[in-house]
Amino acid sequence: MSTSSAGHEHPRIPCEFEDITYEVHAPAGVLTINRPERLNALRGKTVEELIRAFRAAWADKRVRAVILTGAGDKAFCSGGDIKLKAASGNYGTGESGLWEIEHLQKVIRDIPKPVIAAVNGVAIGGGHVLHVICDLSIASESARFGQAGPRVGSFDAGFGTGFLARAIGEKRAREVWFLCRQYDTTKALEWGLVNAVVPADELMDEARRWVEDIALLSPTAIRFLKSSFNADSDHLGGIGSLAFAGLDAFYQTEESLEGVHAFTEKRAADFSRFA
């Protein structure tokens, strides 16, 4: 993908989305994960559509910042679709035939426009990683945060760990991953996991106000600033590539499958034989 911000003044917005919606309310581009019946869990098609929408926002000169949120009031994103994985053996694929979550993470970081997570409910697992790597996070008062990977036989050992540690500190990041607890907005704000907390009915309005403030500033300066902030942690992308390769192999093991089956059977996983 080119890193140029040049593009047509009003690029065509793809209209064939199934798992997300993408709307331009200049100066904001609003991406909504639209699978509320699955707590906005990600499957291959969802990830691929998000990448396409971010590319559209990248090229659109009307868009000065992007808001990423989830449909409904229960979930921002609950991570990978574990029910689908249990039924089919994977999270499904889009037209590319690939599970492109690593690519999605890099697009969020590389787009030369700020990305604001409007966290409207639970941000768990891979959904928590998405909000962490967004440039800014605003949460509704009912939002909750946490990781679930070790509970369901999964992990994110790239941006999901390394960048989280930079955001909230090493000890806290290890707590998030090693205990798999959920945290309310009071704790999230105290730790610096989010920038602001607002009532649920004010979340999107507040996010749009932040975009309007950004739109008053120099877009070139913002682009360079984002690149500068990213530079110190870009190496985590390489670590993430290694980790995702290992994760693909781990998913085939009995240990990982125990986590998936326990989730779908609504029981506690028994990892004792793998210690």
N, C-alpha and C positions, 0 to 999 in steps of 0.2 A: 504494500500500500504506500502510495506517495505521501510524504509528509507536508506537501504544499497545501496551503489553505485556499489556493485559488480554486475557482469553480464557477459554474453558471450562477447568475444572479438568483434565479428561482429554479433549482433543479427539481426534476420530477420526484415526488415522494412515492416510493413503492406502495401499491395499493393492495397487494396480495398477501398481506400479513394475516396470519391465523392466531399466533400465540401472543402477539403484542399489538399495541397501537402506537403510532407515531404521528404527532401533530406539531405543526409550527404555529406558535403564538408569539410572533416576533416581539422581542428579541430572543424568546425561549424556544428551544426544541424540546418537546415533552415525549419521553419514551415510557410506556407503561407495560409492564409484564401483565398479560391479560389471561391468567389461568387461575382465577380465584377459587375455583372448585378443587384445585390441587395446592392451595396456599401459594400460588404463583411459583411452584416448583419448576425447575428448568429441565427440558428435554432437548435433544439435539436441534429440533426445529426452532425452539425458543431462542437458543443461543445464536443460531445462524441469522435469525431475523433481527436480533438485537445488533449484531455486527453490521448488517445492511443498513439499519436505521442510523447507527452512529456514523456510518460513512456518508449517508445523506445529510446528516447534520453538519459533518465536517465540511462538505462541499457548499453548503448553503450560506451565503453571505448575510442573510437575514438573521441567522442563528448566531448569537454571541455567547451563549452558554446552554448546556443541556441539563434537563431535569430527568432523573431516572427514578421511577416509582413503581408501585404495584397496584393492581386493581383491587377494589374492595377496601375493607377496613381491618382485615385480620392479618394480612401479610404483605410485607415488602417483597420478600423472596425467601422460601424455605430451603433453598439449595437444590441439589439434583433430585429428580423425581425417583425416589426410592421404590415406590410401587411399580413404576415402569421397569426399573432395573431388576426387581425381583421376578417380574413376569417374563421379561425378554432377555435378561442377561446383560443389558446395557441401558444407557439413557436414551437410546435412539439416535438417529443421525438426520441431518438435513440433506439438502441436495448434494452437498459435497461428499457425503458418505462418512464424515468425520464428526467426532465430538470435540467442538472447537472452543471449549471454555478457556483454555490458555490464550487463544487468540483474542477472545472477548476482553479478557483482563488487559491485554496489551493495547487494544484499541482504546479502552477507557483512559489509559495513561497517555497514549500517543496523540489523541485528538487535541489539536492546539487551542482548545476552548475549555473553560472550566466545566466539570461535570458535578452536579449537585445531586446527592442522594436524598430523596424525600421519603424517609422511612416511616411508613404508615401502619406498621404492625410488626410481626416477628421478622427479624433478619437473622436467619440461622444457617449454619453450615456454609455452603457456597454462596448463599445470599448475603451472609455476613461479610464474606470476603469481598463481594462486589461493593457493598457500601464502604468498606474500609479503604479500598483503592480509589474510590471517587475522591475528587479534590475537596469537597465539602459535604457535610452530612447535617440535615435538619430532621429532627424526629418528632412525631406526634407523641403526646403524653402516654399513649398506650403502647408504644413500641417496646420491643424486647430484643435483646441481643445475645448471641452465643454461638459456640461451635458444637457440632455433633459428630464430627468425623470419627474419632476413636470409639464412639458408642455404636456406630453403624458400619465399622470396618472400612474407614476411609480417612483421608488426610489431605491437607494442602500445605506442602512444605516449601512453597515459594513465597509469593506476595502474601499469602494467607497467614504465614508465620512471621517472616522477616519484616514486612512492612507494618504488620500489627504491632510488633515489638517497638518499632520506631515511633508509632503513634501513641502508644499508651505505656511503654516501658517494658523491659524484659520480664520482670517478675509477674506483672499483670498479664502479659501475653501468654506466659507459660501457664498461669492459672486458668485462663480462658480455654486453652487447649487440653490441659491435663485433667481438668475437673468436669468439663462439659456442662457447666452451669449456665443458667440464663440470668441476664442482668437487666434491671429496669433503667428508665431514662435518668433517674437521679444518679445512679452509679455511672452510667455512660457519660453524662455530662461532667461529673467529678473527675473521671479518668481522662477526659479529652477524646473519648471515642466519637462524640458528636460535637458539633459547633453550637447547636441551639436546640431547645425543646419548646414546642408550641402546642396549643390545643389542636385536636385532630381536625376540626373544621377550619382551621387557619393554616394548615400545613402547606397546601399548594399555593395559596396566596402569598405566604411568606417566602416560599421558594422562588416565585415569580418576582417578588420585590428584590431578592438578592440578584437575580438575573438582570433586572433593570438597573441596579447599581453597577453591575459589571459592565453593562452596555454603555455607560457613560465614560468608561475608561478607554485608554489606547489598546486596541486589539493586538497590535504588534508587541507592545510591552507585556500584555498578559500572556501571549504565546511564548515569549522568551522566558518569562518568569516560570511558567509551567514546565518548560524544558529544564530550567535550572533546578527546580525542586526535584524533578524526576532523576536528574543526573546522578545524584548520590546513591540512589537505590536501584538503578537500572540493572545492576548485576544480579539482582534477585530474579530477574526474568530468566537468566541462564540456569540458576539453581532450580527455578520452577520447572523448566523444561526437563531437567534431570528427574525431578520429583514426580512429574506427571508420567514420565516413562516408567518409573518404578510403580506408580499407582496402577497403571494399566496391568502390570504383571500381578500386583497384589490382589486386584479384583478377582483374579481367577482362583485364589486360594480358598481353602475351607474356612480360614479365619475370617476373611472378609465376608464370605457368604453367610457365616453365622450372624454377623451384624445385620445384614440385609434381611435374612429370614426372621430374626427376632423382631425387627421393626414391623414387618408386615403381619406377623403373628401377635403383635402387641404384647410382647413379653420382654423381660430383661435378657440381654445377650449373655451367654456363658462362654467367656474367653479363657477359662481357667486351664484348659488342656493345651493352650498355645503358649503359656508362660515359659 
